[in-house]
């Protein structure tokens, strides 16, 4: 559980995610990110023209593939 403590003592213990939408000339762009709360580095991301579940799961899969965290990493998103 993260509560309101958005810190981590070492990498790959706590990740935080968010999505947003941006109006472009060609329509909507929806980025999703996964951020390591230790370094504040973006460790996974995805971009699409929708806000379906796959947008978030693609970003999370990228983070898992590139960081290969131990079991127990906490992912928080609201």
MMTF fields as JSON, N, C-alpha, C and O atoms, coordinates in Angstrom:
{
  "mmtfVersion": "1.0.0",
  "mmtfProducer": "UNKNOWN",
  "numBonds": 311,
  "numAtoms": 312,
  "numGroups": 78,
  "numChains": 1,
  "numModels": 1,
  "chainsPerModel": [1],
  "groupsPerChain": [78],
  "chainIdList": ["A"],
  "bondAtomList": [4, 2, 8, 6, 12, 10, 16, 14, 20, 18, 24, 22, 28, 26, 32, 30, 36, 34, 40, 38, 44, 42, 48, 46, 52, 50, 56, 54, 60, 58, 64, 62, 68, 66, 72, 70, 76, 74, 80, 78, 84, 82, 88, 86, 92, 90, 96, 94, 100, 98, 104, 102, 108, 106, 112, 110, 116, 114, 120, 118, 124, 122, 128, 126, 132, 130, 136, 134, 140, 138, 144, 142, 148, 146, 152, 150, 156, 154, 160, 158, 164, 162, 168, 166, 172, 170, 176, 174, 180, 178, 184, 182, 188, 186, 192, 190, 196, 194, 200, 198, 204, 202, 208, 206, 212, 210, 216, 214, 220, 218, 224, 222, 228, 226, 232, 230, 236, 234, 240, 238, 244, 242, 248, 246, 252, 250, 256, 254, 260, 258, 264, 262, 268, 266, 272, 270, 276, 274, 280, 278, 284, 282, 288, 286, 292, 290, 296, 294, 300, 298, 304, 302, 308, 306],
  "bondOrderList": [1, 1, 1, 1, 1, 1, 1, 1, 1, 1, 1, 1, 1, 1, 1, 1, 1, 1, 1, 1, 1, 1, 1, 1, 1, 1, 1, 1, 1, 1, 1, 1, 1, 1, 1, 1, 1, 1, 1, 1, 1, 1, 1, 1, 1, 1, 1, 1, 1, 1, 1, 1, 1, 1, 1, 1, 1, 1, 1, 1, 1, 1, 1, 1, 1, 1, 1, 1, 1, 1, 1, 1, 1, 1, 1, 1, 1],
  "groupList": [{"groupName": "UNK", "atomNameList": ["N", "CA", "C", "O"], "elementList": ["N", "C", "C", "O"], "formalChargeList": [0, 0, 0, 0], "bondAtomList": [1, 0, 2, 1, 3, 2], "bondOrderList": [1, 1, 2], "singleLetterCode": "X", "chemCompType": "L-PEPTIDE LINKING"}],
  "groupTypeList": [0, 0, 0, 0, 0, 0, 0, 0, 0, 0, 0, 0, 0, 0, 0, 0, 0, 0, 0, 0, 0, 0, 0, 0, 0, 0, 0, 0, 0, 0, 0, 0, 0, 0, 0, 0, 0, 0, 0, 0, 0, 0, 0, 0, 0, 0, 0, 0, 0, 0, 0, 0, 0, 0, 0, 0, 0, 0, 0, 0, 0, 0, 0, 0, 0, 0, 0, 0, 0, 0, 0, 0, 0, 0, 0, 0, 0, 0],
  "groupIdList": [1, 2, 3, 4, 5, 6, 7, 8, 9, 10, 11, 12, 13, 14, 15, 16, 17, 18, 19, 20, 21, 22, 23, 24, 25, 26, 27, 28, 29, 30, 31, 32, 33, 34, 35, 36, 37, 38, 39, 40, 41, 42, 43, 44, 45, 46, 47, 48, 49, 50, 51, 52, 53, 54, 55, 56, 57, 58, 59, 60, 61, 62, 63, 64, 65, 66, 67, 68, 69, 70, 71, 72, 73, 74, 75, 76, 77, 78],
  "secStructList": [7, 7, 6, 6, 7, 7, 7, 7, 1, 1, 6, 6, 1, 3, 3, 3, 3, 3, 3, 7, 7, 3, 3, 3, 6, 6, 3, 3, 3, 3, 3, 3, 3, 3, 3, 3, 6, 6, 6, 7, 7, 3, 3, 3, 3, 3, 3, 3, 1, 1, 7, 1, 2, 2, 2, 2, 2, 2, 2, 2, 2, 2, 2, 2, 2, 2, 2, 7, 7, 7, 6, 6, 7, 3, 3, 3, 3, 7],
  "xCoordList": [0.842, 0.0, 0.885, 1.9, 0.504, 1.278, 0.729, 1.504, -0.572, -1.151, -0.789, -1.072, -0.171, 0.283, 1.802, 2.359, 2.465, 3.936, 4.425, 4.522, 4.732, 5.165, 6.692, 7.271, 7.328, 8.776, 9.092, 8.225, 10.341, 10.807, 12.295, 13.032, 12.737, 14.136, 15.076, 16.283, 14.545, 15.358, 14.484, 13.257, 15.116, 14.35, 13.43, 13.686, 12.377, 11.455, 10.708, 10.304, 10.525, 9.688, 8.284, 7.298, 8.206, 6.926, 6.902, 7.799, 5.865, 5.65, 4.318, 3.401, 4.226, 3.005, 2.649, 3.538, 1.381, 0.972, -0.105, -0.847, -0.174, -1.206, -1.475, -0.639, -2.657, -3.013, -3.589, -4.093, -3.512, -4.108, -4.517, -4.341, -5.047, -5.397, -5.013, -5.103, -4.583, -4.102, -4.771, -4.737, -5.368, -5.993, -4.905, -4.065, -4.918, -3.961, -4.742, -5.97, -4.018, -4.666, -5.363, -6.337, -4.859, -5.41, -6.388, -6.825, -6.742, -7.651, -7.004, -6.156, -7.405, -6.908, -5.707, -5.676, -4.718, -3.578, -3.662, -3.79, -3.59, -3.724, -2.45, -2.251, -1.586, -0.392, -0.655, -1.41, -0.014, -0.029, 1.423, 2.254, 1.728, 3.098, 3.142, 2.174, 4.299, 4.624, 5.93, 6.925, 5.933, 7.091, 7.597, 6.814, 8.905, 9.531, 9.631, 10.235, 9.051, 9.023, 10.373, 10.537, 11.332, 12.673, 13.409, 13.924, 13.46, 14.225, 13.355, 13.874, 12.035, 11.082, 11.257, 10.815, 11.887, 12.116, 10.893, 10.283, 10.548, 9.502, 10.085, 11.044, 9.511, 10.03, 9.142, 9.512, 7.975, 7.079, 6.11, 5.72, 5.718, 4.773, 4.023, 4.444, 2.909, 2.101, 1.359, 1.055, 1.074, 0.352, -0.686, -0.386, -1.901, -2.98, -3.993, -3.865, -4.991, -6.063, -7.313, -8.416, -7.14, -8.243, -7.748, -6.546, -8.679, -8.347, -8.845, -9.323, -8.736, -9.141, -8.076, -6.956, -8.423, -7.537, -6.199, -5.177, -6.179, -4.93, -3.891, -2.693, -4.321, -3.388, -2.522, -1.304, -3.144, -2.426, -1.646, -0.499, -2.251, -1.545, -0.33, 0.666, -0.389, 0.781, 1.922, 3.076, 1.618, 2.653, 3.235, 4.446, 2.39, 2.857, 3.69, 4.705, 3.275, 4.059, 5.441, 6.425, 5.523, 6.814, 7.711, 8.89, 7.161, 7.939, 8.435, 9.593, 7.585, 7.971, 9.046, 10.01, 8.892, 9.864, 11.236, 12.256, 11.263, 12.542, 13.177, 14.403, 12.385, 12.937, 13.025, 13.829, 12.218, 12.209, 12.199, 13.118, 11.159, 11.132, 10.914, 10.365, 11.354, 11.082, 9.599, 8.89, 9.144, 7.751, 7.505, 8.35, 6.364, 6.011, 6.072, 5.727, 6.501, 6.491, 5.051, 4.127, 4.871, 3.548, 3.33, 4.168, 2.198, 1.825, 0.597, -0.437, 0.695, -0.417, -0.893, -0.092, -2.193, -2.8, -4.17, -4.812, -4.613, -5.955, -6.811, -7.983],
  "yCoordList": [-1.183, 0.0, 1.243, 1.289, 2.232, 3.464, 4.551, 5.325, 4.624, 5.714, 7.037, 7.245, 7.924, 9.207, 9.293, 10.378, 8.17, 8.129, 7.738, 6.553, 8.735, 8.499, 8.505, 9.204, 7.72, 7.555, 6.062, 5.232, 5.739, 4.354, 4.379, 5.23, 3.448, 3.401, 2.835, 3.068, 2.099, 1.536, 1.33, 1.381, 1.098, 0.936, -0.289, -1.262, -0.212, -1.324, -1.816, -2.977, -0.943, -1.288, -0.732, -1.399, 0.501, 1.183, 1.919, 2.698, 1.653, 2.345, 3.075, 2.658, 4.159, 4.943, 5.168, 5.361, 5.146, 5.33, 6.374, 6.673, 6.922, 7.907, 7.923, 7.509, 8.408, 8.606, 10.006, 10.589, 10.53, 11.827, 11.844, 10.848, 12.936, 13.074, 14.468, 15.446, 14.53, 15.772, 15.945, 15.039, 17.089, 17.386, 17.731, 18.592, 17.065, 17.345, 17.719, 17.648, 18.114, 18.432, 17.213, 17.346, 16.016, 14.778, 14.069, 12.961, 14.663, 14.032, 13.974, 14.804, 13.0, 12.873, 11.942, 10.909, 12.309, 11.457, 11.162, 12.075, 9.893, 9.477, 8.764, 7.596, 9.448, 8.79, 8.192, 8.743, 7.058, 6.429, 6.208, 5.84, 6.432, 6.271, 5.411, 5.325, 4.772, 4.08, 4.693, 4.692, 5.217, 5.92, 5.179, 4.815, 4.958, 4.373, 5.474, 6.517, 5.254, 6.295, 6.512, 7.485, 5.638, 5.845, 6.922, 7.879, 6.772, 7.693, 8.731, 9.708, 8.533, 9.363, 9.201, 10.053, 8.134, 7.856, 7.151, 6.29, 7.527, 6.816, 5.479, 5.44, 4.389, 3.054, 2.297, 1.227, 2.852, 2.271, 3.324, 4.215, 3.226, 4.187, 3.566, 2.562, 4.188, 3.761, 4.985, 5.907, 4.983, 6.089, 5.51, 4.616, 6.023, 5.533, 6.651, 7.745, 6.354, 7.316, 6.964, 7.389, 6.187, 5.743, 5.618, 5.666, 5.458, 5.259, 3.901, 3.78, 2.903, 1.561, 0.927, 1.43, -0.161, -0.857, -1.196, -1.149, -1.536, -1.921, -0.801, -1.08, 0.453, 1.572, 1.444, 1.611, 1.151, 1.022, -0.283, -0.297, -1.367, -2.652, -2.676, -3.324, -1.988, -1.907, -1.16, -1.581, -0.067, 0.688, -0.146, -0.136, -0.859, -1.697, -2.871, -3.217, -3.482, -4.572, -4.091, -4.814, -2.868, -2.319, -2.164, -2.517, -1.642, -1.453, -2.787, -2.898, -3.785, -5.106, -5.725, -6.297, -5.619, -6.186, -5.534, -6.223, -4.219, -3.507, -3.512, -3.472, -3.559, -3.48, -4.83, -4.998, -5.794, -7.129, -7.085, -7.594, -6.476, -6.316, -7.647, -8.6, -7.679, -8.835, -8.884, -7.887, -10.042, -10.169, -9.198, -9.042, -8.561, -7.664, -6.192, -5.356, -5.85, -4.431, -3.928, -4.605, -2.745, -2.147, -1.152, -0.285, -1.288, -0.34, 0.421, -0.184, 1.734, 2.571, 3.439, 4.039, 3.495, 4.387, 4.773, 3.998, 5.948, 6.357, 6.552, 6.899],
  "zCoordList": [0.0, 0.0, 0.0, 0.695, -0.768, -0.882, 0.037, 0.599, 0.199, 0.982, 0.331, -0.849, 1.08, 0.533, 0.496, 0.332, 0.645, 0.643, -0.748, -1.064, -1.579, -2.946, -3.041, -3.872, -2.178, -2.182, -2.164, -1.89, -2.46, -2.386, -2.048, -2.546, -1.202, -0.774, -1.821, -1.759, -2.774, -3.848, -5.081, -4.991, -6.235, -7.474, -7.439, -6.729, -8.211, -8.456, -7.222, -7.162, -6.242, -5.09, -5.25, -4.938, -5.739, -5.897, -7.232, -7.553, -7.988, -9.246, -9.179, -8.471, -9.917, -9.968, -11.436, -12.266, -11.756, -13.145, -13.292, -12.356, -14.488, -14.781, -16.284, -17.087, -16.641, -18.044, -18.196, -17.236, -19.39, -19.679, -21.144, -21.846, -21.603, -23.021, -23.491, -22.748, -24.75, -25.338, -26.699, -27.531, -26.919, -28.214, -29.22, -28.958, -30.367, -31.441, -32.707, -32.733, -33.741, -35.017, -35.606, -36.348, -35.272, -35.836, -34.909, -35.223, -33.793, -32.835, -31.456, -31.126, -30.659, -29.295, -29.226, -29.895, -28.416, -28.095, -26.599, -25.782, -26.254, -24.858, -24.41, -24.743, -23.659, -23.131, -21.743, -20.941, -21.49, -20.165, -19.76, -20.59, -18.486, -18.007, -16.756, -16.001, -16.554, -15.312, -14.826, -15.551, -13.605, -13.055, -11.823, -10.945, -11.761, -10.575, -9.52, -9.771, -8.357, -7.334, -6.657, -5.922, -6.885, -6.337, -7.138, -6.56, -8.447, -9.299, -9.992, -10.532, -9.985, -10.726, -12.234, -13.005, -12.647, -14.056, -14.662, -14.027, -15.892, -16.621, -17.061, -17.831, -16.578, -16.89, -17.864, -18.346, -18.152, -19.143, -19.633, -18.878, -20.899, -21.447, -22.616, -23.192, -22.944, -24.084, -24.603, -23.846, -25.886, -26.513, -27.462, -28.253, -27.379, -28.246, -28.465, -27.916, -29.271, -29.509, -28.706, -29.05, -27.635, -26.783, -25.342, -25.084, -24.417, -23.003, -22.517, -21.389, -23.346, -22.948, -22.062, -21.972, -21.421, -20.499, -21.118, -20.434, -22.392, -23.059, -23.035, -23.082, -22.964, -22.877, -21.625, -21.691, -20.494, -19.229, -19.165, -18.72, -19.6, -19.523, -20.447, -20.126, -21.583, -22.47, -21.782, -21.873, -21.101, -20.384, -19.25, -19.031, -18.535, -17.432, -17.945, -17.34, -19.045, -19.636, -20.082, -19.927, -20.638, -21.023, -19.796, -19.84, -18.711, -17.486, -16.942, -16.539, -16.925, -16.414, -17.297, -16.788, -18.606, -19.538, -19.39, -19.384, -19.273, -19.217, -17.836, -17.732, -16.776, -15.421, -14.729, -13.812, -15.149, -14.552, -13.019, -12.378, -12.432, -10.979, -10.248, -10.801, -9.006, -8.154, -7.832, -7.962, -7.417, -6.992, -5.84, -4.959, -5.853, -4.766, -5.106, -4.271, -6.31, -6.687, -6.619, -7.07, -6.057, -5.896, -7.031, -7.28, -7.716, -8.764, -8.305, -8.023, -8.226, -7.794, -8.948, -9.664, -9.114, -10.096, -9.579, -8.871, -9.924, -9.501, -10.671, -10.527]
}
